[in-house]
Structure formats: C-alpha cells, structure tokens
Amino acid sequence: MDVDALVIGGGIAGLQSALDLADQGFQVLLVERQPSIGGTMIALSKVFPTLDCASCITTPKMAAVAHHENITMFTYTEVESVRKEGDKFKVLVTRKPRYVDESKCTGCRVCEFSCPVDLPHEFEGNLGARKAIYVPFGTAIPQKAVLDLEHCILCGKCEKVCPAQAVDFLQEPEQVTVTARAIILATGFNLTPMGAKKEYHAEEYPNVINALQMERLLAPNGPYGRVLRPSDGKIPNNIAYIQCAGSRDKSLGVPYCSRVCCMYAIKQAMLLSGALPLADITIYYMDIRAFGKGYEQFFQTARAMGINFVKGKVARIEQMENGDLKLRVELMDETGAVSEPIHDLVVLSLGMVPGCDLQQIIPVETDQYGFVKSPQPKIDPTLTSLEGVFAAGTAISPKDIVDTIIEGSAAAAKAAVYLGAPAAVGGNGTGLKPRIEAAKLASEAA
C-alpha cells in the first residue's frame, strides 16, 4: 500500500493532521490502535475555558476523516515497525481481528443485546459495563462491533442473531506493509498510573477516582446518567480534588508539570457545582497554573462560584467504614498546620505520560521521559531527529487541546512542504528538497 503520508494516532491531533493533508490533495493513511478514532477528547464532557461540548468539536472531525476521499482509515491496528529506505518509509502494521466482518457489519448492535457476558467498560473508565461483543461507544467511528474473544464464552448467540451474518470467529491478524513518504506521530498520552502514589490507595478504595472517570460521570451519556459515587451509588455532597497526584513528583519519575491538571480540575469543579448545587467542592493544590488565554479568569470565576481552594499537600488517604475518605493535609501557609478533612469522593488529578514507547517502533530521538525530542524545540517543536517524520500534540509534551490542534495543523503544514505539491493538484510529488536543489543548479547554470 502506497500513500503520501502516514498519520499514527487517531486522536484530535491526528485527525487535524490527516484532514489538513488530505484537503491539500495528499493521500493519507490514518492508523489508530483503538477500535474507534476520537482519542481521549471524545470521552470528555466539556472543554475549558469555554465549557463547549467536547463531542460537538470532535465528532465532526471524526466524520470528516471517515468520509474523506483522500484518507484511508485503519482502526484497531498496531504499528509494528518503521524503517527508512531512501526517501521513503516502510511501515509494518498489524490489523487486529475484530472477529466481525467490517464490510458486513451495520452497527445495529443486535449482537450486543444478545450477549450474556458483562464486563467493565474501558471507555467509561471501568465504571460502566459492556458486553463481550460491543460497539465501542455511541458515536464511535467506524460504527462497527468488536468481539473481545478473551472474555467470550463462545455461546454463539451473537452469530445466530446477526442479521448481516458479520460475526466471524475465524478471523486472523492481518499484516500490511505500507510505503509512505512522510510520517506524523500523534500518539497521544496516558495518565500516570492510579496506584503510583501508594499513600492514596487509589486501586483499593472505590471512591478514589481519576479525572477521566469523573469526565464520564459528568457526561450526559455517562455510565450512571448522573454523578454518583462508585461504591454505593450515593450522591456525593463533599468532593475533593487532589492536584499534582501524578506530576511534579520525583518519586514517581514524573518531576515535570503536566500543564492541564489545574484547569481540568477547575472545569470539573464548576460543572459539579451545576450538577450538584448543594455539594461542597474543595481543590487541594500546591500552585494553580492558569497559563492560557482566559485561564486566569476561569480560575477566578470558579472561586467566585464558591469552590474552595486550599493550598496544601495531601500526604495520605484513609477509608472509613461508611466508604468516606479521610485526608491528611499539610497546609502550605504561614501556620504549616495539619488538617484531616473528610470527603465522600476524591478525584486524583493525574498527570500525562507518553502514549506509547516510540523507540520500539521508530528510530526517533526521545527525551528522558519518552516524549518526542525536537532538534529545534523553540523554533519548531513538530520536527523530529528523523527527516520526513513530524510530531504533534502530547506525543511531544503535555499540553491542552488548543495547542494540540494547532500542532496537528503545524505538523501537517511541515509535512506538506516536505512532500511538495501532490500529483492531484499538478505537482510531481517529489518533495521540496529535490526542487530546491534543482533550482540551485539552474541558478548556477544561468
């Protein structure tokens, strides 16, 4: 398979890069390892500081990518290796079996309704349930089912009820070799592990959750339909946010600031104050870093709404018999006192780490934390150590959605310049470098 550009990652950065290149006439292959494109952003409730609907921004881009004549989309696909041969890249990808024929599946979900197996739903932060065969989420693209064969009991009910006869238990992984002239890395991020801070017992206490789980609780299509605490379904009336729970901590190997944690905690606190008007909401912080346009005003608005900001470091969390949580907080004020407030739900503001180990698939230089390292970080962060390979979004460093989208477009622009004008619009597709050299030779001859 030959394409002009390969975009690795189907989150908001990858979607933006693919659309920008395709709109210029380049043939693009978008590879995403999850069963649907959309990345983390499609799971969010709203975005800061405008509080716009996250899905309303992401879904149109997902649909545009899926229907663009110049974009081929591989979902549920892993990139195995990338090697450069001359001025092109040979990329080996593995299309994992869905055990459902995509060409036949209509997304009717009849198979899902017939399945007797209930499993934690990853898209819902494991707070909701899914079946062994399922469509990833309501606005998934492609709207195709995927069968989790590891947890399937092989009862055959899905195969019997499928009106399109799309279920295929005999599917095998398919390896595809792709030739591309440019690559954009938009591999995204993961949250720091829940259990990294042992003193918080996040993997033991059900009422200690992370921010992405809270996003799903706040979402109108979330697992419970409203905000409830996981252990007993109680409506929480005293909620705590713990900042820097996965960042700015050398003991966790993440000494850097993840930039967005303060703002997403403030956003969620404001949304919670609307969903639960009688709830007390406290944010325990070391520093509030409101770095972007309108972010300081957003912070001040939250304070005016009655959200309580306490400058202090949470040393540990203890669970009480009724499921409530007692925090030990070392106040960072002139008193230096220690307090032990009680909350019924605690949200950890976890930080960002790279979405994958890029060194395992492509020979680009990364920094000590695993993010893509640019040879000119202050001039152009989208450049990488490998000519023809560009990066965007949180593959480079932690950042917010606005900067991620901008870098997606910037990486596409750099890739377009590198590739030269596509044949579809009158170019020869030989790229910028040979044309510059030809122009120099012509000038010298003159």
C-alpha positions in Angstrom: 0.0 0.0 0.0 1.5 3.4 -1.1 0.5 6.7 0.5 1.9 10.2 0.7 1.7 10.4 4.5 1.0 8.1 7.4 -0.5 9.6 10.5 -0.1 7.4 13.6 -2.8 8.1 16.1 -6.5 9.0 15.7 -6.9 11.5 18.5 -7.6 15.2 17.9 -4.0 15.9 16.8 -4.0 13.0 14.3 -7.5 13.9 13.0 -6.4 17.5 12.4 -3.2 16.5 10.6 -4.9 14.0 8.4 -7.6 16.4 7.4 -5.2 19.2 6.6 -3.0 17.0 4.4 -6.0 15.3 2.7 -7.6 18.7 1.9 -4.4 19.6 0.0 -4.7 16.5 -2.2 -2.3 14.2 -0.4 -3.2 10.5 0.1 -3.2 9.8 3.8 -3.4 6.7 5.9 -4.6 7.2 9.5 -3.7 4.3 11.9 -5.4 4.1 15.3 -4.8 1.2 17.8 -8.3 1.5 19.4 -11.5 0.2 17.6 -12.6 3.8 17.0 -11.0 7.1 16.2 -11.5 10.1 18.5 -8.8 9.6 21.2 -9.3 10.9 24.7 -11.2 14.0 23.6 -14.3 12.1 22.5 -14.7 10.8 26.1 -14.6 14.3 27.7 -17.8 16.1 28.8 -16.8 19.7 28.1 -13.6 21.7 27.3 -12.1 24.6 29.2 -12.3 27.5 29.4 -15.3 27.9 27.2 -17.2 24.9 28.5 -18.1 23.9 25.0 -19.3 20.3 24.3 -16.2 18.2 23.6 -18.1 15.7 21.4 -19.5 18.6 19.3 -16.0 19.6 18.4 -14.6 16.1 17.9 -17.4 14.2 16.2 -17.5 16.4 13.0 -13.8 15.9 12.6 -14.2 12.1 13.0 -16.9 12.1 10.4 -14.9 14.2 8.0 -11.9 11.9 8.3 -14.1 8.8 7.8 -15.7 10.2 4.6 -12.7 12.0 3.0 -11.8 10.6 -0.3 -8.1 11.1 0.3 -8.0 9.4 3.7 -7.8 5.6 4.3 -8.5 4.7 8.0 -7.2 1.6 9.8 -8.6 1.2 13.3 -7.8 -1.5 15.8 -4.4 -1.5 14.2 -0.9 -1.5 15.7 2.2 -0.1 14.1 4.9 -2.8 14.5 8.0 -1.2 12.9 9.2 1.7 10.7 12.3 1.8 8.7 13.6 4.3 6.2 14.6 3.2 2.7 16.0 6.1 0.7 13.4 8.9 0.8 10.5 6.6 1.8 9.4 4.7 4.8 8.5 1.0 5.0 6.0 0.6 7.8 4.7 -2.8 9.0 1.2 -2.6 10.6 -0.9 -5.4 12.1 -4.7 -5.1 11.8 -6.0 -7.0 14.8 -9.1 -9.2 14.3 -12.4 -7.8 15.3 -14.0 -11.2 14.7 -16.6 -9.1 12.9 -16.6 -8.5 9.1 -16.4 -4.7 8.8 -17.8 -4.8 5.3 -21.0 -6.5 6.5 -21.5 -5.1 10.0 -24.2 -2.3 10.0 -23.7 -1.3 13.7 -27.2 -2.4 14.6 -26.0 -3.7 18.0 -28.3 -6.7 17.9 -25.3 -8.9 18.7 -24.5 -6.7 21.7 -28.0 -7.0 23.1 -28.0 -10.8 22.9 -24.6 -11.3 24.6 -24.9 -12.7 28.2 -21.4 -11.5 29.3 -21.0 -8.3 31.3 -17.5 -6.7 31.5 -16.1 -3.4 32.8 -16.3 -0.8 30.0 -12.9 0.8 29.3 -14.5 3.8 27.6 -16.5 4.6 30.8 -13.3 4.3 33.0 -14.5 0.9 34.1 -17.5 2.4 35.8 -20.0 1.1 33.3 -20.5 -2.2 31.7 -20.1 -3.6 28.2 -20.7 -6.9 26.5 -18.1 -9.3 25.1 -19.2 -8.1 21.6 -19.9 -4.4 21.5 -19.8 -1.1 19.6 -17.1 0.9 21.4 -19.4 3.9 22.2 -22.4 5.6 20.8 -20.6 8.0 18.4 -17.8 5.6 17.5 -16.3 5.7 14.0 -16.4 3.3 12.5 -19.7 2.2 14.0 -18.7 -1.4 13.9 -18.8 -4.1 16.6 -15.7 -5.7 18.0 -15.6 -9.1 19.8 -13.5 -9.5 22.9 -12.5 -13.1 22.3 -10.5 -13.3 25.5 -13.7 -12.9 27.6 -16.1 -14.5 25.1 -17.8 -17.7 26.3 -18.3 -18.9 22.7 -22.1 -19.4 23.2 -22.7 -18.4 19.6 -25.7 -16.2 20.4 -24.2 -13.1 18.6 -23.5 -15.1 15.5 -27.1 -16.5 15.4 -28.9 -13.2 15.8 -26.6 -11.1 13.5 -28.9 -10.1 10.5 -25.9 -9.4 8.3 -24.0 -12.6 9.3 -21.0 -10.5 10.1 -19.6 -12.4 13.1 -16.5 -14.4 12.1 -14.8 -16.3 14.9 -12.1 -17.5 12.5 -10.6 -14.1 11.7 -6.8 -13.8 12.0 -4.4 -10.8 12.4 -3.5 -9.3 9.1 -0.1 -7.7 8.4 0.1 -4.9 5.9 3.2 -3.2 4.6 2.8 0.5 3.9 5.1 2.7 1.9 4.9 6.4 3.0 6.9 9.5 2.1 6.2 11.3 5.4 5.0 10.3 8.8 3.2 12.3 11.5 3.4 11.0 15.1 0.2 11.8 17.0 0.4 9.0 19.5 -1.2 10.9 22.4 -0.8 10.3 26.1 -1.6 8.0 29.0 -2.4 9.1 32.6 0.1 8.4 35.3 -0.9 5.1 37.0 -3.6 5.2 39.7 -1.6 3.1 42.1 1.7 5.0 41.7 1.1 7.0 44.9 0.8 4.2 47.4 -0.3 6.5 50.2 -3.5 7.3 48.3 -4.7 3.6 48.0 -6.4 4.5 44.7 -6.6 0.9 43.5 -8.1 -0.2 46.8 -10.6 2.5 47.6 -13.5 2.6 45.0 -14.4 6.2 45.9 -10.9 7.4 44.8 -11.2 8.0 41.1 -9.2 9.8 38.4 -10.2 12.8 36.3 -11.2 10.8 33.2 -13.6 8.8 35.2 -15.1 12.0 36.5 -15.4 13.2 32.9 -17.6 10.2 32.2 -19.7 10.7 35.3 -20.3 14.3 34.2 -21.1 13.4 30.6 -24.8 13.3 29.6 -24.3 9.8 28.2 -22.2 8.6 31.1 -22.5 5.2 32.8 -24.9 6.3 35.5 -26.7 9.2 33.9 -25.7 11.4 36.8 -22.9 11.9 39.3 -22.9 9.0 41.8 -20.0 7.6 43.8 -19.0 4.2 42.6 -19.1 2.2 45.9 -22.7 2.6 46.8 -24.4 4.9 44.3 -24.7 7.7 46.8 -24.9 11.3 45.5 -21.7 12.9 46.8 -22.0 16.1 48.8 -18.4 16.7 49.7 -15.9 16.2 46.9 -12.1 16.7 47.0 -9.6 17.2 44.1 -6.0 16.4 44.8 -3.7 18.3 42.5 -0.2 17.1 41.4 -1.3 13.5 42.2 0.8 12.2 39.3 3.0 15.2 38.4 5.8 17.3 39.9 6.9 14.2 42.0 10.4 12.8 41.5 9.4 9.7 43.4 7.0 8.8 40.6 9.5 9.6 37.9 7.3 12.5 36.7 9.0 15.6 38.0 7.5 17.9 35.3 4.2 19.8 35.4 1.5 18.2 33.1 0.1 21.7 32.4 -3.6 20.8 32.1 -4.4 19.3 35.6 -5.2 22.6 37.3 -7.5 23.7 34.6 -9.4 20.4 34.1 -9.9 20.1 37.9 -11.4 23.7 37.9 -13.6 22.9 34.9 -14.9 19.7 36.5 -15.5 21.6 39.8 -17.5 24.2 38.0 -19.6 21.5 36.2 -20.1 19.7 39.5 -21.3 22.8 41.2 -24.0 23.0 38.5 -24.9 19.2 38.6 -24.8 19.1 42.5 -25.7 22.6 43.7 -25.6 21.6 47.4 -22.2 19.8 47.2 -19.0 21.2 48.8 -16.1 21.1 46.4 -12.5 21.5 47.6 -9.4 21.6 45.4 -6.1 20.9 47.3 -3.2 22.4 45.3 0.4 23.4 45.5 0.2 26.0 42.7 -2.5 27.0 40.3 -1.0 27.2 36.8 -3.5 29.1 34.7 -1.2 29.7 31.7 -3.5 30.1 28.7 -5.9 32.7 27.3 -8.8 33.2 29.6 -7.5 30.7 32.1 -6.9 33.1 35.0 -10.4 34.5 34.6 -11.7 30.9 34.5 -9.9 30.3 37.9 -11.3 33.5 39.4 -14.8 32.6 38.2 -14.5 29.2 40.0 -13.5 31.0 43.2 -16.5 33.3 42.9 -18.8 30.3 42.5 -17.8 29.1 45.9 -15.3 26.4 45.0 -12.9 26.1 47.9 -9.2 26.3 47.1 -6.8 25.0 49.8 -3.1 25.4 49.3 -1.7 22.2 50.8 -0.2 18.8 50.1 -2.3 15.7 50.7 0.0 13.2 52.4 -2.3 10.2 52.6 -5.9 9.0 52.2 -7.7 6.6 54.7 -11.0 4.9 54.0 -13.6 4.9 56.8 -16.2 2.2 57.4 -19.0 4.0 55.5 -16.8 4.5 52.4 -16.0 8.1 53.2 -12.4 9.2 52.9 -10.2 11.0 55.5 -7.3 13.1 54.1 -4.2 14.1 55.9 -3.4 17.6 54.5 -0.2 19.5 55.2 -1.3 23.2 54.8 1.2 25.4 52.8 0.5 28.6 54.6 2.1 30.6 57.5 0.8 28.1 60.0 2.0 24.9 58.4 -0.8 23.1 60.3 -2.0 19.6 59.5 -5.7 19.0 59.0 -7.8 15.8 58.4 -10.9 16.7 56.5 -13.4 14.0 55.5 -14.8 13.7 51.9 -17.2 11.2 50.3 -15.5 11.3 46.9 -11.9 12.1 45.9 -10.7 12.8 42.4 -7.0 12.5 41.6 -5.6 15.0 39.1 -3.2 12.6 37.4 -0.5 13.8 35.0 0.4 12.9 31.5 3.0 10.4 30.3 3.7 9.3 26.7 1.0 7.2 25.0 3.5 4.6 23.8 7.2 3.7 23.7 8.1 5.2 20.3 11.6 3.8 20.5 10.1 0.4 20.0 8.6 1.2 16.6 10.5 4.1 15.0 14.1 5.4 15.5 13.3 9.0 16.5 15.1 10.6 19.4 13.0 11.0 22.6 13.7 12.8 25.9 14.3 11.1 29.2 10.6 10.8 29.8 9.7 9.3 26.4 8.3 12.3 24.6 9.5 13.2 21.1 12.6 15.4 21.2 12.8 18.1 18.6 16.2 19.3 17.4 14.7 22.8 17.4 12.2 22.8 20.2 11.8 26.6 20.5 11.7 27.2 16.7 9.6 24.2 15.6 8.6 21.5 18.1 7.0 19.4 15.3 10.4 18.5 13.9 12.0 15.2 14.9 15.5 13.8 14.6 14.4 11.8 11.5 13.9 13.6 8.3 10.4 13.2 7.0 8.9 12.4 10.4 7.0 15.1 12.3 5.2 15.0 15.6 2.1 16.7 17.1 0.2 17.1 20.3 1.0 15.3 23.5 3.4 13.0 21.7 5.8 16.0 22.1 4.9 17.1 25.6 1.9 17.6 27.9 -0.5 20.3 26.6 -4.1 21.4 26.3 -6.5 20.8 23.4 -6.0 24.2 21.8 -2.2 23.7 21.5 -2.7 20.1 20.4 -4.9 21.1 17.5 -2.5 23.9 16.5 0.4 21.5 16.5 -1.6 19.0 14.4 -2.0 21.6 11.7 1.6 22.7 12.1 2.9 19.2 11.6 0.6 18.8 8.5 2.0 22.0 7.1 5.6 20.9 7.6 4.8 17.5 6.1 3.1 19.2 3.1 6.2 21.4 2.5 8.4 18.3 2.8 6.3 16.3 0.3 5.8 19.1 -2.2 2.7 19.6 -4.3 0.7 16.4 -4.7 0.1 15.0 -8.2 -3.6 15.6 -7.8 -3.1 19.3 -7.9 -0.4 19.4 -10.6 2.7 18.6 -8.7 5.1 15.7 -9.3 5.1 14.6 -5.6 8.9 14.6 -5.5 9.1 16.8 -2.4 10.6 20.2 -1.6 14.3 19.1 -1.1 14.9 17.9 -4.7 13.2 21.0 -6.1 15.4 23.3 -4.1 18.5 21.5 -5.3 17.2 21.7 -8.9 16.6 25.5 -8.5 20.2 25.9 -7.2 21.6 24.1 -10.2 19.6 26.1 -12.6 20.7 29.3 -11.0 24.4 28.3 -11.1 24.0 27.3 -14.8 22.5 30.8 -15.6 
